[in-house]
Amino acid sequence: QVQLVESGGGLVQAGGSLRLSCAVFGRTFSRTNMGWFRQAPGKEREFVGAVTWSSGRTYYADSVKGRFTISRDNAKNTVYLQMNSLTPEDTAIYYCAVNGGLISGSYSSQGIYEYWGQGTQVTVSS
């Protein structure tokens, strides 16, 4: 059984920063590609970013590029999402997800991710 546990969400003022964490339990973390997605109220869930297991290469949505940074610590089975210069438009529930390589495709596609966390709320006040 694979379990993902997100943490680090909360309320922050515009211009502030938050760091989300996603701990993975139940599989070899070092061989997983990890993605971050978010869902704002009344909107569909959208891609935020991803990090590959093989090279550590990162991918970002245009809306967060230059403000958000994804990193991973294989020793801790944890992936992080550092969010800087937050705006009210970043308010959403943030989810991490695991792609174990069984399903190929774009890292921005939700369909390639086999397991999802429960989500953590991020609220940015103006």
Steps between C-alpha positions, in 0.01 A plus 500: 500500500641836397417801709581865441475748783513873424569770755600862522189671374345797673407864479754750374489859382562592140870516431577242762639149477406149598671165466289193446626153573383166367622185669465171313450172679482151363720500193850574382488875493822548312348343188187710488422809303316748717244757398325790669152611400251746640129560490350839566134542599276453201787402273646180367814355647806628318865412468748696712828316452683170499840350572640186339671224691771426247654842451321720747384716213214732588206625301270789588178654386547843349291653776749401770829500311758713674301503827464133591779246540470124531765294670524149635686324779519132415644414839185639664259376233376856476438754226467871568327790333650834594257777412615859497336829400159351560191673367130446575482312168716228657225421750408135451524152639840365406550132424809292447496190284720205412585365159687174532584485133231248407300761314685722259403840378539866574586581861227762488237235432308383804441165337858378540494527878402183683471625855387830649520670835203638687591859427597797712327837496694811407325832545660826394340817629525833321 
